[in-house]
């Protein structure tokens, strides 16, 4: 079960700093072999791997469009309405993220930055035993808003060869162009390099298991990716004004994802920390995913007792967690001092599942400390920016000597000559 540790205990704190790190060395060769087989054999390899890893051989990799319609009609009405409400909120938030082109004058020359949507995007959506329709919406809708012309989705089939109807309904709500029943590293390879059935895309987004994460990392030299996502994680900063039951429930909400998930509470009150631990024990006993929760909390969970609120803030910034809840007397003041976190949830009523499903901001977030330099998936991830430079002769002459000075200092003399030839107007009739 979850341990209570002192922040001053350097050895005990190692479980916080090294939590949920992907150990990819052991599977590198396996993933590379899968990718190579897909490159060489295309669909033949996809059918073989689907049968090998998912226990089913689909008649076709691509789902008929009527499958999405049928799944939507059969879906529980309350779930369907919830997905539509989530989609509305996601559209509203991500619509506000659309970048603006730049057009300005510098030194008499005109310079611009133009944002162009990517032409094609592939979504990886976990399937099989785990089905996340929310991830379909979070991945597809920002791409739609950006104006991506072709959005395809791959997802592993269930043991009976079908795809979870909630995933298909979400795909229909999001307006995805095509769905393919393929998963794993082989699915990532198909999106990156193309097969007879699956088109090559410009960017791949979406979470998956360690094989998917390593495959995305390997193909990233040839195709864009969102990030290499590790196991889910949550940090909570709380004081004695917080409800221990709320805090315990939120720790469990992430621990249930995976035995490698991390859940860490930072508090300066040891008595409050003990109350949370007791609530964790009570609540875990009632959870259907109890074994997963217990494994995650044992290996990657901790209740860290700090000297002060300021120390809690410092340690959270060092951790750079995927999700951070702040349940203190003045949570907004604390949030102002947080510089490294994927998403921040303020106060007792901003529970982390709000961000997973309904609030609007994206739930695809940086993990394993990468929040120090990465951000949540956003609409801007589906654009590329192009610079445009437009100088006339007077503007060129205004800065030509400065260009030559820098070029010559770098021993790039042909650069300088490209300026000089224009100054001397060589080859013209003047």
N, C-alpha and C positions, 0 to 999 in steps of 0.2 A: 504494500500500500504506500501511499505518498508519504515521503519523509519530511520532517521539519528540520531545517538546517540553519545554521548561523551564516550570515553573509561573510563573516570574518574567517570562516572555515574554508580555506583555499582548496583543499582536496575535495570536500563535499561539493563545492560550487562547480567543479569540473563537469558534472552531469548537466548543468545549465549551459555551460559554454560549448559543450560538444554534443548537445542533444540533436537527435534526428539528422545526423550527417549521413549522406548517401555513401555507402561503400561500393564503389562501382568496379573496383579492380577485378573482382572475381567473375564478373559477367561481361567484361569488355569484349573478349574473344567471341563469346556466344552471340552477342548483339551484332558485332561486325560481320560474322558469318551469315546471320539472318539477312542483314542489309544486302550483302553481296549476292545472295541467292535471289533476292527479289529483283535486284538490278539485272541479273543475268536471265532469270526464268520468268519474271513478271507474274502474270495471273497464275501460272502453274504453281509457283512457289506459294502464292497467297492461299490457294485452295489447300495445299499440303499443310501449311502451318496452321490454318484454321482448324483443320481436322485434328492435327497433333495437339494443339494447345487448348482449343475450345471444345473438342469432342464432337464436332458436327461439321458436315460438309455441305455448305449452302448450294442450292441449285444455281443461283446467280449471286454475284457479289453486290450488285446494285439492287436496291429495293424499288419496287414499282411505286409510282406516285400515289396510287390508291391506298397503299399501306398506311401512309401518314393520315389520310382522311379517315380511314376505318378506325385507326387507333384513337384519333381525336373524338370520334363519335361514341366509342366505347368507354372512354375515360370517365372516372367519377366526376360528377358535375362540380363538386366543391373544389377538387384538385384542379380541374380545368379553369375555373374562375380565378383560383389563386395564381395559376401560371399567367393568366392574362393580366391580372393586376400587377404581378411582378414585372412582366414585360413592359407595361405602361410606365412604371417607375424607372426602370432601366433606360428606356428610351428618353425619358425626360432628363435624366441626369447626364447621360452620355451625349445627348443632343447639344448640351451646353459646352461640351468639350471640343467641338469642331474648331480646328485652327483657322486663323485668318492669314491670308496672303499679305506679304510685305511689299510695298512699292514706295521707294524713297530716292532722294537725290543726295549724293555725297561727292564733294569736289567737282560739282557740275556734271557728274555722270549719273545715269539712272541704274539703280540696283534693285533687284526684286527677289523674293522667295515665293515660289509657287508650290502649293500642296496638291499632290495628285493621288487619288485612291489607288491602292494596290489592285491589280486585275483579278487575282484569284487567291483565295484563302482556304486552307483545310483545317477543319476542327476535329480534334481528337476528344471523344466523349467516352469516359469509362462505361462499361456495360457488364454483362454477365451477372455476377452476384451483387455488384454495386451499380446503381442507376441514379444519375444525377441530372434530371431535367433542368435544374437551375443553372447548371454549367452550360447547357445548350444556349440558354437565353443570354447568359453573361458573355459567352464567346461570340455568338452570331450577331446579336443586335448592334454592338459597337461597329462591327464590320459593315453591316447594312447601312447604318447611319453615315459612315464614312463614304459610302458609295461603291464598295467593292462589287464588281460585276458578277463574279462567280464564287459562291460559297458552298463548299461540299463538306459533308460530315462523315467520319468513319466511327464505328462503334462495334465492339465485339458482340457476337450473337450470344444469346442465352443457350443453355444446354439443349433446348428444343428447336433451336435454329432461328427463333424469332428475336425481335428487339423489344425491349421493355416499352409498352405503349406510352408511358409518360414521356420518355425520351422522344418518341416519334411525334407526339402531340406538341411538345415544345419546339421541335424542328419545324413543324407546320406553322406555329404561331410566329416563329422568327423568320420565316420565309426562306429557309435553306433550299438550295437548288437541287441537291442530290444527296442520298444517304447510301452508304456502303457498309455491309456487315463484315468488317475486318478490324482487328485490333492489334495490340502489341507492337513490338519493334517492326514487325512486317508491315503493319499499317502505316507507320511513320515513313518507312522506306518507300512505300507505294506513293504517298503524297509528295515525297521529296523528289522522286525520280520518274514517277509515272509507270503505268502498266497498260495493257490492252483495255482494261475496264476503268481504271482510275486515272484521272488527269493529274499531271504534275501541277503543283501550286507554287505561289510565290512566298507564302508564309504559312507556318503551322502553329496553331495555338491550342491550348487545352492541357489539362493535367492527366497523369497516368501513373502506373506503377514504375518501379525502378528500371525495368526494361524499356519502357516508353521514354523515361527521362534520359537514359543513356543514349538511346537511339536519336532523340532530338538533339542532344549535344553533338553526336557524331555527324549528323546531316547538316548541322548549322553552317558548315563551310559552303554549302551549296544552296541553301534555302533559309529564309528568315524564320526565327522562332520567337515565341514570347519570352520564355524563361525556362530554366531547368528547375522544376519544382520538386522540393523534398516533402517529407511528411508534414502534416498540418501542425500548427502550434499556436498557443495562446499564452500571453502573460497578463497578469492582473496586478494593478497597484490598488490596494485597498487600505482604508483605515477603520477605526472602530465605529464609524458612522454607517458602515456597510452592513448589509444583511448576510451573515455567514452562509445561509442556505442558498442565496442567489449566487454568491461567489463559488460555492462548491458545485452548483449545477452548471455554471459556465465553464469550470475546469473540465467537468465530465463531457461537456458538449464537444470539445475538441479531442479529448482522450479516446472517445468512441470511434474515431475515424480509423485508427490504425495502431497496432502495438508500438510503432515507432513515433507516434505523435507525442508532442511535448505540451505540458500544462504546468505553468509556474506562477505561484502567487508571491508577490513582494509586499511585506507589511512590516511596520515598525512595532507592532503590538503582538507579542508572543501569545497572550491570552486569546486574542482574536484569531491568530493562526491555528491555535488548538481547537477552537470552535469550528473553524472551517474544515479541519481534518476530520473531526467527528461527523460533520455533515456529509463530507465526501464518503465516508465509510457507510453511513446510513443509506445514502442515495444510490451508491453503487450496487448495493444488494438488490435493488429493485429494477436494475437496468437489464434489458434483454441482451445487450452486448457487454455484459459484465466482464467476461474473460479478457476481451480486448482492452477495456478500460483499466483493469487491474494491471495488465502487462505494461501499458503505456505509462501509468502513474508510477509504477515501481522503477522502471528504467529511465524515464524521461520527465518525471514529475517531481515537483518540490514546492514546499512552503518555505520561503526564504525570509528569515527574521533579520531586518536591517536596523541600523542605529537611528535612522530618521527617514522622513519622507524624501529628503534630498538624496539620501543614499539609494533609496528605491528607484528614484528617477535616474540616477547615474548608472545603476546596474541594468535597468531596462534599456537605456541607450546603448550600453555595451552589448546586450543580448540582441537588439534589433529584431524584435519578434514580428511574425506575420500579422497576428492580431494582438491588440493591446486594449484592455478595458481599464478605465480609471474610475474607481468608485470611492471617492473621497469627499470631504466636505466642500472643496472647491475644485471640481475636476477640470474645469476649463483653464484655471490657472496652472494646474499641473501639466495639462496638454501643451501649453505654450512652451514648456521646457523639454518636450520630447522632440528629438530630431531624427530618430531612427525607429520607424514602425511602419508596417504595411498599411494598416488601417487602425484608427483609434475610435473607441466607443466610450462615450461620456455618460457617467451617472448610472444609477441602478436600473433604469428602464431601457437603456441602449444595449440590450443583450446581443452578444456576438451573432446569434442566428438571424438577427435583423439584417446584418450585412450579407449573410449567406444567401438570403432569399428575397428580401422585399424592400430594403431601404432605397436602392437605386445605384449607389457606387458599386464598382466591380468586386467580385469576391475572388478573382484570380490574383493572388498576392505573392510577393516575394517571401521565401522561406529561408531557413538555415542561416540567418544573419545577413542575407543579401538585401534586406531592406536598407542597409547602409548606402546602397548605390542603385537600387532598382525600385520601380513603382508598380502600382496596380495596373492591370491591363486597362487600356482606355481607347477611346475613339482615335486618338492620335497615333496609336500603334498600327493603324491600317492605312496610313498615308506614307508617302515618301516626299521629301522636300527637295526641290530643285532650285538652284540659284540662277539668276539671269542678270547678266552684266551688259549694259548698253551705254557706251561712251562715244561722243562725237570728237572731232579733232581738237577743238579748244579744250575740252575737258581732259583729253589724253595728254596734251602738251602741258597742262597744269601740274601733272604729277609724274611725267616721264622720267625726269632726272632722279626723283626719289626711288622709283622702281629700279633704275639702273644701279643706284648705290647699294641697294639691298642685294640685287642679283650678283653683282661683282663681289660683294663681301662673302657670298656663299660659293664663289668660284663656279657659278652657273652662267658662263659667259654667253652662251647662245640665248639665254633668257634676255640678257642685256642687249644683245644684238637685235633681237626681235623688236626692241624699243627703238634702238638707234636707226634701224632701216626705215622706220616710219618718220622719225625726226628729219632724216635726210631725204625722204621721199624718193628713195631709189626705186627705179622701175616705173615711175610715173612719167607723164608727159610735161610735168611742170619744171 
